Amino acid sequence: MKNIATLMIFLAAFSQAAIACSLNWPDPKADARDADNIEVGYVVADRWPDYEKHLLSGKSGFVVPDRRIVRVVFTEALKGRLTAPQEIVVPCSAPTPEARDRVIVLHSQEYGYYLVPFFSPDYEKALRAALSQR
């Protein structure tokens, strides 16, 4: 499955949809200020609903999926409260994070749930520091 996902992302990079997709680099200070809820969790599953729909349709040919959804189980609330597991759309259908990867998810009433792209320990450290200064 990992090879299929990598191939789909590669092909998506050359499609019109990929051109319209742009990721914003995470800003720990703005995230700490603007998010209503910030949680740490683990990816337990993922799915590609557009690709699955294409397979179930019985149509032949290749389809470039435009959505990837991961299910995250939360283990720690950095801001707000700990919530039930959530299914979250991955920005730009990125192939990461994978199952068992640790992630940070932001939630706001205005924008819903948002998986932080390009998660790194430096982001988490900066986010925790920004939250402690509030």
N, C-alpha and C positions, 0 to 999 in steps of 0.2 A: 504494500500500500504506500510505503514511503517513496518508492520509485515513481509510482503513478502521480503522487502529489507533486514531486519535484518536476516531473515532466509537464504537468498542467501549469505550474507556476512559470516555468520557462516559456511555454507557449503564450501564456497570458502576458508576459513581459512585452511581447511583440504585437499585442492586440490594441485596438482603440481604447478599450476599457482600462487597460493598464496605464495609458497615457494620462487619463483623467484622474487616476488614483495617486495621491501624494500623501506621504506621512509627515506629520509634524513631530519634531523631536520633543520628547517629554520635558516639561519644565517643572521640577519638583516643588519650587516655591509657589507657582501658580496652581499646581495640582492640589497642594496642601490647603491653599486658600479657597479654591473654587469648588472642590468636590464636597458633596454632602456626606459621603461614605467612602472610605478607602479600606480595602481588605486584601490580605495575602491569602493565596490559596494554591491549589494544585489542579492541573488539567487532568481530568479522568477519562475523557472521550472527545472525539471530534467527528464532524460529519460535513459533507459537501452536498447540500440539498439540491443544487442545480444539476450536479453530475449524477446524483442518485435518481433524480426525476428523469433525466435523459436515459439512463440505463433501464429504468422501469417502463419507459415508453415503448421500448422495442425498436426504436429508430436506430439506424446504423450511422456510422460516422463519429467524429470526435467533437466533443463540446468543451469549451473552456469555461470552467466554473467561475461564477462571479461572487460566490459567497462561501466562506468557511466558518463553521460555528463550532466553538469548543464548549464543553461543559466543565465548569470550575466548581470545586468544593472548597469552601473557605475554612481557614484554620485560625486566622487572627484578624481582628479589626484594628486598624491603625487610627481610624477616625470613624465615629459613628458606632454602629452596632454590627455584630456578626449576623449574616443573613443565610438563608437556605442556598443550596447549590443553584447556579444560574447558567443558562446557555447564552454565550456572548459571541457576537460576530467579530471575527479577527480582522483588524484593519488590512485592507488590500489583499485579503485572502492569503496572507503569508503562510508558508509551510511551518513556521514556528509560532508559538510553542507547540511542543509535542506532548503526548501523554506522559504524565508524571513530572512535567516541568513545573517549577514554582513560578507563580505570576503575581502581579499586582493589578487589581481591578479598581477603577474609580467609578463612582456612581453619583449622578446628580439628578434632581427632579427634571431639569431642563433637557439633558442629553441622554439619560438612561445609563446603562452599564457600558464601560469602555475599558478594554484590555490595553494596558500600557505596552506599546510596541518597543522592540529592542531593549527588553528588560536587562538590566545589569545591576550588579551589587552597588555600583557607584550611585545609580539612581535611587535605590532603596535607602542608602545611607543619607543622601541629601534630602530625600523625602522625610525620613524620620527626624532629621535635624530641623527641617522647616516646621514640622508638626510640633516639635518640642518648644519652639520659640513662640508659639501662638499663645 
